[in-house]
Amino acid sequence: MLNNTFSERVATPLVSKNEPSVLKICVLGASGQTGSIVVESLLHHTSFHVTLIGRSVSRLEHEVEKILQRLRESKDVSNFNKENIENRISLTELNIESALAGSVEASDKFENILKNHTVLINTIPPFKEKEKNAALGRMIIKLGVDYIDPHMSPATLSTFKEMQSEAVKSNTTIICQSGMYPGLEALLTRQAQKHIPHLTHANVVIMTREEGGLGVTSGVADVADFMKVTGSRVMKDGEWQNDSSFSKKFHVVSVDTTMNCYPLELDEMKQLSIPTLKNMGVYVAEMGLFADSVMLAVQLSTKYMSCLANPLTNLLAYATSKISEPYGSAVQVEAIDAESDKKITLSLFHKGTYYLTAISMIAVVEQLVESRVRGVRNPGVHYASIYAEPTSFIESCKKKGVRFDQVSK
């Protein structure tokens, strides 16, 4: 059992009216698969104070005990962090859905907690009700608290985009679709342009081969909703065109393996501002016959028989448990200047999918915090891959155990 001193600890007022001496990050969904690793990574790699909000303090305590045990056993965590780690954690019991659905008591409690924090990290699955997403948006904008989530949900992003002008007026930055994918694809392409200014071609490959498979989580609806609006288009000669092939082959440098890949349309790539880039696409690497077949079924069901989408997404999680080597998760871009034939491949890799997602989010959080400290803000609603500065993002990920490969030809 955890020391009661940080269970239901009341957040203290900030030392400064502008910025707190100890920056505070609030995390929703800390007991979930992604949220737990986000908390672990925050405690491991940063000095932020972390407030965890959940429906059950006892469940949060249980999750934190597991996190602390992993950190205490880790050889990578400094002795200072190990000794002071419990003092950087606060737990609060609160039903977020009630707080966003009109409960005055719950809403007031949420506001009182949140107002003492710099960033809200939201790892709970997207709300189905638009009004709850809107209520969350209004809350963070009212308080001027920056926000980030890893959701694939186009509905969440759309709701927040409706609040663009209000976010700008309140100097609040809202970051959506942060993580492995969406989240890294356009960012790596932007980094590639730094090496190849006259970038004409960019092919991005996503590899997700988690050893033991991806767990069945409450976020399966998020995946299904994403599949409903995504397609298989790639850009050829400046035009977005359908590509239903599964015969495209790419060499994934992080695992030194050539794989069959199929196209996946990501809206973040359409936000890139690279005038010379007329040919690009995002491709998902093969996971094995079983998992790939289920993935195809998920895509078809979202288009033609939506009632099967969630069950098939659950089946997809099981199918990934049958994945064989090579293991690991990676996003890489192959970038080319067709005129000079200059080529470069950039890749970010981690053995754990959820760790790559969590570390990617924290790298963006660090940039959000730095923007506040420096007073150089970029308020409004953004894709993570378009908001983040690529070079410092990559350096942050490298310091946290993500492998970065750069191959020039």
C-alpha positions in Angstrom: 0.0 0.0 0.0 1.3 3.5 -0.9 2.0 6.1 1.7 -1.2 8.1 2.3 0.8 11.3 1.9 0.3 11.3 -1.9 -3.1 9.7 -2.0 -5.7 12.4 -2.5 -3.0 15.0 -2.0 -4.3 18.5 -2.6 -2.5 20.5 -5.3 -0.7 23.5 -3.8 -0.8 26.9 -5.4 1.9 27.9 -7.8 4.9 29.7 -6.4 4.8 32.2 -9.3 1.8 33.7 -11.0 3.5 32.9 -14.3 5.1 29.5 -13.9 5.4 27.0 -11.0 8.8 26.3 -9.6 8.0 22.6 -10.0 6.1 22.0 -13.2 3.0 19.9 -12.8 1.6 17.5 -15.4 -1.9 16.0 -15.0 -2.5 12.5 -16.5 -6.0 11.0 -17.3 -6.1 7.2 -17.8 -3.0 6.4 -15.8 -4.2 2.8 -15.1 -4.5 2.0 -18.8 -1.9 0.4 -21.0 -0.7 3.6 -22.6 -1.3 5.9 -19.6 0.7 3.6 -17.2 3.8 3.8 -19.5 3.3 7.6 -19.9 3.5 7.9 -16.1 6.5 5.6 -15.9 8.3 7.5 -18.6 7.5 10.9 -16.9 8.9 9.7 -13.6 11.9 8.1 -15.2 13.0 10.8 -17.7 11.7 14.1 -16.3 11.5 16.1 -13.0 7.9 17.0 -13.4 5.4 16.5 -10.6 2.7 14.1 -11.9 -1.0 14.1 -10.8 -3.0 11.0 -11.7 -6.8 11.2 -11.9 -8.9 8.1 -12.0 -12.2 6.6 -10.8 -10.5 4.6 -8.1 -7.6 5.7 -6.0 -7.0 2.1 -4.9 -6.6 1.1 -8.6 -4.2 4.0 -9.2 -2.2 3.0 -6.1 -1.9 -0.5 -7.4 -0.7 0.8 -10.8 1.8 3.2 -9.2 3.2 0.5 -7.0 4.0 -1.6 -10.1 5.5 1.5 -11.8 7.7 2.3 -8.8 8.9 -1.3 -8.6 10.0 -1.2 -12.2 11.8 2.1 -11.7 13.5 1.0 -8.5 14.8 -2.1 -10.3 15.9 -0.2 -13.4 19.6 0.5 -13.7 18.9 3.5 -15.9 17.1 5.6 -13.3 19.3 7.9 -11.3 19.6 7.4 -7.5 18.2 10.9 -7.0 15.0 10.1 -8.9 14.6 6.8 -7.0 14.9 8.5 -3.7 12.5 11.4 -4.5 10.1 9.7 -6.8 7.2 9.3 -4.4 7.2 13.0 -3.6 6.5 13.7 -7.3 3.2 11.8 -7.4 -0.3 12.8 -6.4 -3.5 10.7 -6.8 -7.0 12.0 -7.0 -10.3 10.0 -7.3 -12.6 11.5 -9.8 -15.1 10.3 -12.4 -14.0 12.4 -15.4 -17.1 11.5 -17.4 -19.3 12.9 -14.6 -17.2 16.0 -14.5 -17.7 16.6 -18.2 -21.4 15.5 -18.3 -22.7 18.3 -16.0 -22.0 17.2 -12.4 -21.3 20.5 -10.7 -19.4 18.9 -7.8 -17.2 16.8 -10.1 -16.6 19.6 -12.5 -15.6 22.0 -9.8 -13.2 19.4 -8.4 -11.6 18.8 -11.8 -11.2 22.5 -12.4 -9.6 23.0 -8.9 -7.1 20.2 -9.7 -6.3 21.2 -13.2 -5.7 25.0 -12.6 -2.5 24.3 -10.9 -1.0 22.3 -13.8 0.9 23.2 -16.9 -0.1 20.3 -19.2 -3.0 17.8 -19.3 -2.1 14.4 -20.9 -5.3 12.5 -21.8 -4.8 8.8 -22.4 -8.3 7.6 -21.7 -10.2 6.4 -24.8 -12.1 9.2 -26.7 -15.6 10.0 -25.5 -18.3 9.0 -27.8 -20.4 12.0 -26.9 -19.2 15.2 -28.7 -20.4 17.3 -25.7 -18.0 15.6 -23.3 -15.1 16.4 -25.7 -16.4 19.9 -26.0 -16.6 20.3 -22.2 -13.0 19.1 -21.9 -11.9 21.6 -24.5 -13.8 24.5 -22.8 -12.2 23.5 -19.4 -8.6 23.6 -20.6 -9.2 26.8 -22.7 -10.8 28.5 -19.7 -7.8 27.6 -17.5 -5.1 28.1 -20.1 -3.7 24.5 -19.6 -2.0 22.9 -22.5 -3.3 19.6 -23.7 -2.1 16.5 -25.5 -3.6 13.1 -26.4 -2.6 10.0 -28.5 -6.0 9.4 -29.9 -6.6 8.4 -33.5 -10.1 9.7 -33.2 -11.0 12.2 -36.0 -14.1 13.2 -34.0 -12.0 14.5 -31.0 -9.8 16.5 -33.3 -12.8 17.9 -35.2 -14.4 19.0 -31.9 -11.3 20.8 -30.8 -10.7 22.4 -34.1 -14.1 24.2 -33.7 -12.5 25.9 -30.7 -9.4 27.1 -32.6 -10.1 30.8 -32.1 -10.9 30.4 -28.4 -7.7 28.5 -27.8 -5.6 31.2 -29.6 -7.3 33.9 -27.5 -6.5 32.1 -24.2 -3.0 31.3 -25.3 -3.7 27.5 -25.0 -2.1 24.9 -27.1 -4.0 21.7 -27.9 -2.1 18.8 -29.4 -3.9 15.9 -31.0 -2.9 12.6 -32.5 0.5 12.3 -30.7 2.3 9.1 -30.4 3.6 6.5 -32.8 0.9 6.7 -35.4 -0.5 9.1 -36.1 2.2 11.3 -34.7 5.6 10.5 -36.2 5.0 10.2 -39.9 4.8 13.8 -40.9 7.4 14.8 -38.3 10.1 12.4 -39.8 9.2 13.8 -43.2 9.8 17.3 -42.0 13.2 16.2 -40.5 14.1 14.6 -43.8 13.5 17.9 -45.6 16.3 19.5 -43.4 18.7 17.1 -45.1 17.1 17.2 -48.6 15.6 20.7 -49.1 14.4 19.9 -52.6 12.4 16.9 -51.3 10.3 15.3 -54.1 9.5 11.8 -52.8 8.7 10.5 -49.3 7.5 7.1 -48.3 6.8 6.4 -44.7 6.7 2.9 -43.3 5.1 1.9 -40.0 6.1 -1.4 -38.4 4.2 -2.7 -35.3 5.4 -6.1 -34.2 5.0 -6.2 -30.5 6.4 -9.4 -28.9 3.4 -11.1 -27.3 1.0 -9.0 -29.2 -1.0 -5.8 -28.5 -3.4 -6.1 -25.6 -7.2 -5.8 -26.0 -8.0 -2.4 -24.4 -11.0 -0.2 -24.1 -9.6 1.9 -26.9 -10.6 -0.5 -29.7 -13.4 1.9 -30.7 -10.8 4.5 -31.3 -9.1 2.3 -33.9 -12.4 1.4 -35.5 -13.4 5.1 -35.8 -10.1 5.9 -37.3 -10.5 3.2 -39.9 -13.9 4.5 -40.9 -12.5 7.7 -42.2 -9.0 6.6 -43.4 -8.3 5.3 -46.9 -5.5 3.8 -49.0 -4.6 6.9 -51.0 -1.1 8.0 -51.8 0.1 11.0 -53.6 1.4 10.5 -57.2 2.6 13.5 -59.2 0.8 15.9 -56.9 -2.6 14.0 -56.9 -4.0 11.8 -54.2 -4.9 8.4 -55.8 -6.2 5.1 -54.5 -3.6 2.4 -54.1 -5.0 -1.0 -52.9 -1.8 -3.0 -53.5 -0.1 -5.2 -50.9 3.0 -5.7 -53.1 5.0 -2.7 -52.1 8.3 -3.7 -50.5 10.4 -1.6 -48.1 13.5 -2.4 -46.2 13.0 -1.6 -42.6 16.5 -0.5 -41.5 16.0 -0.9 -37.7 15.4 -4.7 -38.1 17.3 -5.1 -41.4 14.4 -6.8 -43.0 12.5 -6.2 -46.3 8.7 -6.4 -45.8 5.5 -6.3 -47.8 3.5 -3.2 -47.0 0.1 -1.8 -47.7 -0.9 1.9 -47.9 -2.6 3.8 -45.1 -3.9 7.3 -45.7 -3.0 9.7 -42.8 -4.4 13.2 -42.7 -1.3 14.6 -41.0 0.7 14.1 -44.2 -1.7 16.4 -46.0 -0.8 19.2 -43.6 2.8 19.2 -44.7 4.0 22.4 -46.3 6.7 21.2 -48.7 5.9 22.6 -52.2 8.4 20.3 -54.0 6.9 17.1 -52.4 4.7 15.6 -55.1 5.0 11.9 -54.4 4.4 10.5 -50.9 2.6 7.7 -49.0 2.3 6.0 -45.7 2.6 2.2 -45.6 2.0 -0.4 -42.9 4.4 -3.3 -42.7 3.2 -6.9 -42.7 2.4 -8.5 -39.4 1.8 -12.0 -40.6 -1.0 -13.7 -42.6 -3.5 -14.0 -39.7 -3.1 -10.4 -38.3 -3.0 -8.9 -41.8 -6.2 -10.8 -42.8 -8.0 -9.5 -39.7 -6.7 -6.0 -40.4 -8.2 -6.2 -43.9 -11.5 -7.4 -42.4 -11.5 -4.5 -39.9 -11.0 -2.0 -42.8 -13.8 -3.6 -44.8 -16.2 -3.8 -41.8 -15.8 -0.1 -41.0 -16.9 0.7 -44.6 -19.6 -1.8 -45.1 -20.7 -3.5 -41.9 -19.8 -1.3 -38.9 -21.4 -3.6 -36.3 -18.5 -6.0 -36.8 -15.8 -3.3 -36.5 -15.3 -3.5 -32.7 -15.4 -7.3 -32.4 -12.9 -7.5 -35.3 -10.6 -5.0 -33.7 -10.6 -7.1 -30.5 -9.7 -10.1 -32.7 -6.9 -8.0 -34.3 -5.4 -7.6 -30.8 -5.4 -11.3 -30.4 -4.1 -11.9 -33.9 -1.0 -9.8 -33.1 -0.1 -12.3 -30.4 0.8 -14.6 -33.3 3.4 -12.3 -34.7 6.8 -13.7 -35.1 10.2 -12.1 -35.3 11.5 -9.5 -36.1 9.9 -7.8 -33.1 9.7 -4.1 -32.3 8.0 -0.9 -33.5 9.3 1.6 -35.9 8.4 4.5 -38.1 10.8 5.3 -40.9 10.8 7.7 -43.9 12.6 7.1 -47.2 13.2 10.6 -48.7 14.4 11.4 -52.2 15.3 14.3 -54.3 14.6 12.9 -57.8 16.6 15.6 -59.6 19.9 15.0 -57.7 19.1 11.4 -56.8 20.0 12.3 -53.2 18.4 9.9 -50.7 18.1 9.5 -47.0 16.3 7.1 -44.6 15.4 8.2 -41.1 14.0 5.8 -38.5 12.8 5.8 -34.9 12.6 2.4 -33.2 11.7 0.9 -29.8 11.1 -2.7 -28.9 7.8 -1.7 -27.3 4.9 -0.1 -29.2 3.4 1.6 -26.1 6.8 2.9 -25.0 7.4 4.5 -28.4 4.0 6.1 -28.1 4.6 7.3 -24.6 8.1 8.6 -25.2 6.9 10.4 -28.3 4.2 12.2 -26.3 6.6 13.2 -23.6 9.0 14.7 -26.2 6.2 16.9 -27.3 5.2 17.7 -23.7 8.8 18.9 -23.1 8.4 21.3 -26.1 5.1 22.6 -24.7 6.7 23.3 -21.3 9.7 24.9 -22.9 7.5 27.2 -25.0 5.8 28.4 -21.7 9.2 29.0 -20.0 10.6 30.9 -22.9 7.4 32.8 -23.5 7.3 31.7 -27.2 3.9 30.3 -27.7 2.1 28.7 -30.6 -1.5 28.5 -29.4 -4.3 26.8 -31.2 -5.2 23.2 -32.2 -2.4 21.2 -33.8 -1.4 17.8 -35.0 1.6 16.6 -32.9 3.7 15.9 -36.0 3.2 19.4 -37.4 3.6 21.2 -34.1 6.8 19.6 -32.7 10.2 20.8 -33.8 11.7 17.6 -35.4 15.4 17.8 -34.4 14.9 18.5 -30.7 12.0 15.9 -30.7 14.4 13.2 -32.0 17.1 14.1 -29.6 14.6 13.9 -26.7 13.5 10.4 -27.9 17.1 9.2 -28.2 17.8 10.2 -24.6 14.9 8.1 -23.5 15.9 4.9 -25.1 14.5 5.2 -28.6 16.9 4.2 -31.4 17.4 6.6 -34.2 18.9 5.5 -37.6 20.0 7.8 -40.4 21.2 6.3 -43.6 22.3 8.5 -46.5 22.9 7.4 -50.1 
